[in-house]
Amino acid sequence: MNPIKTCIFPVAGLGSRFLPATKSIPKEMMVVVDKPLIQYAVEEAKAAGIERFIFVTSQGKTAIEDHFDSCPMLEMALRARGKVQELSLIEDIKLNPGQAIYIRQQAPLGLGHAVLCAQELVNEDAFAVILADDLVLADHPCLQQMTQAYSPLEGNMVGVMEVPYDHTNRYGILKTSQDADGQKIIAEAVVEKPAIDQAPSRIAVIGRYILNSQIFQHLRTQKPGAGGEIQLTDAIQAMIPRGLCGFRFQGQRFDCGTKEGWLEANMAFAYADPQLKDHLKAMLDKYHF
Ligand code: UTP
């Protein structure tokens, strides 16, 4: 049985790499094909058996709350017009009463600080964190793969993938000495955004975590790290004596916090959609891509 029932969604960042799109629209509400990023994230969490959804928001992010709430006027109008399919689409998005919890990070002090903001709401030994702007296209949802492989005895678990050496300065990077079964990697250390010539490997952490709630003790006293922010990676590093397992997920990850990654995600998700695939191919032909 999956013991992970709570997931934190930090959605309080500035999204400055995607301005001006994110000036008044939360980055996590950016749409890939036909759904906002945060909906993909919540669907992934639901598929993994998550029952409590904690959103760490900030000013200007109320569109996220509205997205998972009832919308009586729209529902009434769709019902009156017999738009049954559209109605079920928006009804499926809703989270049940009490399932969604919204709290605010009052200043964008970093991902670690955003997670710390949720500490009073986490009652379990372990919980998940999903960064919605890291979108994963997979046959089996990424967090589900992780919860199935998770063992508390191995310590914290992070989703990982290999990146080119010249990209290592964009990620938390694992230091490893053994590669247990290829899918699980026992880490000796994790370094946030190392200089390229100092990266201990090419194994990069993506925005999927299963963390022991003792992480809050470390986050409470954590000093700002890379970029002057309270880094989640630094708290994970402080817990290394309790173990850190990198999990090589099956699937393709897109950094939708950047224009390039978002564009690529749209292509890949459209291509994976049987109703859009042929249209996409025809469109690429039309423009001689
Ligand atoms: P990013 O590192 O992508 O930062 O955050 P950002 O501020 O959103 O975007 P840029 O770098 O300015 O373009 C990764 C995730 O952590 C959340 C973000 O909302 C995103 O989901 N985050 C980051 C917070 O919730 N609070 C923070 O202080 C920083």
Residues whose N, C-alpha, C, O or C-beta is under 5 A from the ligand:
A	BS01	UTP	P10 V11 A12 G13 L14 G15 S16 R17 F18 V56 A107 P108 L109 G110 L111 A114 L131 A132 D133 G257
